[in-house]
Amino acid sequence: MPTSDSYQDYLIEALKDKIHAAAYLTAHLEDEEPEAGLLELALSNVFEALGKPNMSEEEASLHLAKLDNLLSGEGTATIYALANWLKLLGLKLTVAVDEGDEESSADVVQLAEVGNV
């Protein structure tokens, strides 16, 4: 009888690719109607793929405890804590231009050039 891998096993294997992991987290962060707990689950999945294999059991437990702690925080310190947490996994937070933004990057360059004249 053929056996199949679970979706979770497939997901964790796919998230070992940092580009895939970054896209996965970006999709969760850009969700217009986020469900409670899904971001934490996504971060945990990325940790399982990228961090856990490179850490001792004790280090992994501490890293997950940091995640729980930082997600319960408020204010700007939470963003910086998340950035540091991701850095340990080889990822980083970034800010990008919204693809749906009406102003094109060419317009921004022209505005910048006009401002420098």
C-alpha positions as CSV (number, residue, x, y, z in Angstrom):
1,M,0.0,0.0,0.0
2,P,1.5,3.4,-1.0
3,T,2.2,5.8,1.8
4,S,2.1,9.6,1.6
5,D,3.9,12.3,3.5
6,S,1.8,14.6,5.6
7,Y,1.3,18.2,4.5
8,Q,3.2,19.4,7.5
9,D,6.3,17.3,6.5
10,Y,6.1,18.7,3.0
11,L,5.7,22.3,4.3
12,I,8.7,22.0,6.6
13,E,10.8,20.6,3.8
14,A,9.8,23.4,1.5
15,L,10.5,26.0,4.2
16,K,14.1,24.9,4.4
17,D,14.6,27.1,1.3
18,K,15.0,30.6,2.8
19,I,13.4,32.2,-0.3
20,H,10.3,30.0,0.1
21,A,10.3,30.7,3.9
22,A,10.4,34.5,3.3
23,A,7.6,34.3,0.8
24,Y,5.5,32.2,3.2
25,L,5.9,34.7,6.0
26,T,5.3,37.6,3.7
27,A,2.0,36.1,2.6
28,H,0.9,35.7,6.2
29,L,2.0,39.3,7.1
30,E,0.1,40.7,4.1
31,D,-3.1,38.8,4.8
32,E,-5.9,41.4,4.8
33,E,-8.0,39.3,7.1
34,P,-5.6,37.5,9.4
35,E,-6.8,34.7,11.6
36,A,-5.7,34.7,15.2
37,G,-2.7,32.5,15.7
38,L,-1.8,32.0,12.1
39,L,1.2,34.3,12.1
40,E,2.6,32.5,15.2
41,L,2.0,29.2,13.5
42,A,3.8,30.4,10.4
43,L,6.8,31.6,12.4
44,S,6.9,28.3,14.3
45,N,6.9,26.4,11.0
46,V,9.7,28.5,9.7
47,F,11.6,27.9,12.9
48,E,11.1,24.2,12.6
49,A,12.5,24.3,9.1
50,L,15.4,26.7,9.5
51,G,16.3,26.9,13.2
52,K,15.5,23.7,15.0
53,P,17.9,21.5,13.0
54,N,20.8,23.9,13.8
55,M,20.2,24.1,17.6
56,S,20.3,21.9,20.6
57,E,17.0,21.0,22.1
58,E,17.6,23.5,24.9
59,E,18.4,26.3,22.5
60,A,15.3,25.5,20.4
61,S,13.1,25.6,23.4
62,L,14.5,29.0,24.4
63,H,14.1,30.4,20.9
64,L,10.4,29.3,20.8
65,A,9.9,30.8,24.2
66,K,11.3,34.1,22.9
67,L,8.8,33.9,20.0
68,D,5.9,33.5,22.5
69,N,7.2,36.4,24.6
70,L,7.7,38.8,21.7
71,L,4.4,38.1,20.1
72,S,2.7,39.0,23.4
73,G,4.5,42.4,23.5
74,E,3.4,45.8,22.3
75,G,5.0,48.7,20.7
76,T,8.1,49.2,18.6
77,A,10.3,46.9,20.8
78,T,8.2,44.0,19.4
79,I,9.2,44.8,15.8
80,Y,12.9,44.9,16.7
81,A,12.6,41.7,18.7
82,L,10.9,39.9,15.8
83,A,13.7,41.2,13.5
84,N,16.3,39.8,15.8
85,W,14.4,36.5,16.1
86,L,14.3,36.2,12.4
87,K,17.9,37.1,12.0
88,L,18.9,34.0,13.9
89,L,17.2,32.0,11.2
90,G,19.0,33.8,8.4
91,L,16.0,36.0,7.5
92,K,15.2,39.7,7.9
93,L,12.3,42.0,7.9
94,T,12.1,44.4,5.0
95,V,9.8,47.2,3.7
96,A,8.8,47.1,0.0
97,V,6.8,49.2,-2.3
98,D,3.2,48.0,-2.6
99,E,2.8,46.6,-6.1
100,G,-0.7,48.1,-6.2
101,D,0.7,51.6,-5.4
102,E,-0.3,54.0,-8.1
103,E,3.0,55.9,-8.1
104,S,5.5,54.0,-10.2
105,S,9.2,53.8,-9.3
106,A,10.0,55.8,-12.4
107,D,7.9,58.6,-11.1
108,V,9.7,58.5,-7.8
109,V,13.1,58.7,-9.6
110,Q,11.9,61.7,-11.5
111,L,10.7,63.4,-8.3
112,A,14.0,62.7,-6.7
113,E,15.9,64.1,-9.7
114,V,13.7,67.2,-9.7
115,G,14.2,67.7,-6.0
116,N,18.0,67.6,-6.5
117,V,18.1,70.2,-9.2
